[in-house]
Amino acid sequence: MPLPYLSGWFLLALVAIVNGIVRERTYGRRLPERQAHQLSTLLASAAVTAVTWLLHRAWPLPDLATALRVGFAWLGMTVAFECLFGHFVAGHSWQRLWADYDLRAGRVWSLFLAWLAILPALLFLVTRSAA
């Protein structure tokens, strides 16, 4: 994986953490928890898209295969971080951690993860066709 994109994941993680803090301190106090989760996921998706677009402008991905590797590496790193930090540091049960992946319950985090996985490839394809 290109080094700027490996480093970029840490920036994306910081963006996600700030997004969660904003949710907890603002609209998360006013909205029902599921709606706050959904709005937070949407805002995180928008922020991650903006950061990834800036990364791609500064360091264009050379080909679709690399873009796919970046996206799936980000996906793996994100899930590993959530599980390891969430369980072993924050002390959440595995059941609580996996609950965020339940689309039937209105938990849309898995959609964010899917977006994260395909985003570099989509940006590569869009910017390639625009050139």
C-alpha positions in Angstrom: 0.0 0.0 0.0 1.4 3.5 -0.8 2.8 5.1 2.3 0.5 8.3 2.0 -2.5 6.0 2.1 -1.2 4.0 5.1 -0.6 7.3 6.9 -4.0 8.5 5.6 -5.8 5.8 7.5 -4.6 7.3 10.8 -6.0 10.6 9.6 -9.3 8.9 8.8 -9.3 7.3 12.2 -8.9 10.7 13.8 -11.7 12.1 11.7 -14.0 9.2 12.9 -13.0 9.8 16.5 -13.8 13.5 16.2 -17.0 12.7 14.5 -18.0 10.4 17.5 -17.1 13.1 20.0 -19.2 15.7 18.1 -22.1 13.3 18.1 -21.9 12.6 21.8 -21.6 16.3 22.8 -24.2 17.7 20.4 -26.9 16.1 18.4 -26.5 12.7 20.1 -28.0 14.3 23.2 -31.1 15.4 21.3 -31.8 12.6 18.9 -32.8 9.0 19.6 -29.7 6.8 19.7 -30.4 5.0 16.4 -31.0 8.3 14.6 -27.8 9.8 16.1 -25.9 6.6 14.9 -27.3 6.9 11.4 -26.5 10.7 11.1 -23.0 10.1 12.6 -22.4 7.4 10.0 -23.5 9.7 7.2 -21.3 12.5 8.4 -18.3 10.1 8.8 -18.9 8.9 5.3 -18.8 12.5 3.9 -15.7 13.4 5.9 -13.9 10.2 4.9 -14.8 11.0 1.3 -13.4 14.5 1.5 -10.1 13.3 3.1 -9.7 10.4 0.6 -10.3 12.8 -2.3 -7.6 15.1 -0.9 -5.2 12.2 -0.6 -6.0 11.1 -4.1 -5.4 14.6 -5.5 -2.0 14.9 -3.7 -0.9 11.3 -4.4 -2.9 9.8 -7.3 -3.3 6.1 -7.1 -1.5 4.5 -10.1 -4.1 1.8 -11.0 -7.4 0.2 -10.0 -5.7 -2.8 -8.3 -3.8 -0.5 -6.0 -6.9 1.5 -5.2 -8.7 -1.7 -4.3 -5.9 -2.9 -2.1 -5.9 0.5 -0.3 -9.7 0.3 0.3 -9.6 -3.3 1.6 -6.5 -2.6 3.7 -8.4 0.4 5.2 -11.4 -1.9 5.9 -9.3 -4.5 7.6 -7.4 -1.9 9.7 -10.7 -0.3 10.7 -12.4 -3.5 11.8 -9.3 -4.6 13.6 -9.1 -1.3 15.4 -12.8 -1.3 16.4 -12.6 -4.9 17.7 -9.2 -4.6 19.5 -9.7 -1.2 21.0 -13.4 -1.7 21.6 -13.1 -5.0 23.4 -9.7 -4.8 25.1 -9.4 -1.1 25.9 -12.9 0.2 26.1 -14.2 -3.1 27.6 -17.2 -3.6 25.3 -18.6 -7.1 24.9 -18.3 -8.8 21.6 -22.1 -8.7 21.4 -22.2 -5.0 21.8 -19.5 -4.5 19.2 -21.2 -6.7 16.6 -24.6 -5.0 17.2 -23.4 -2.0 15.1 -23.4 -4.3 12.1 -27.1 -5.2 12.3 -28.8 -3.5 9.4 -32.1 -5.0 10.4 -31.9 -3.0 13.6 -31.1 0.2 11.7 -27.4 0.1 12.5 -25.7 1.3 9.3 -22.0 1.0 10.3 -21.5 -1.9 7.9 -22.6 0.5 5.0 -19.8 2.9 6.1 -17.3 0.0 6.0 -18.4 -1.0 2.6 -18.1 2.7 1.4 -14.6 2.8 3.0 -13.6 -0.3 1.1 -14.7 0.9 -2.3 -14.0 4.6 -2.0 -10.4 4.7 -3.3 -11.4 2.6 -6.3 -14.4 4.8 -7.1 -12.2 7.9 -6.8 -9.6 6.4 -9.1 -12.3 5.5 -11.7 -14.0 8.9 -11.5 -10.8 10.9 -11.7 -9.4 8.7 -14.4 -12.4 9.2 -16.6 -12.4 12.9 -16.0 -8.8 13.3 -17.2 
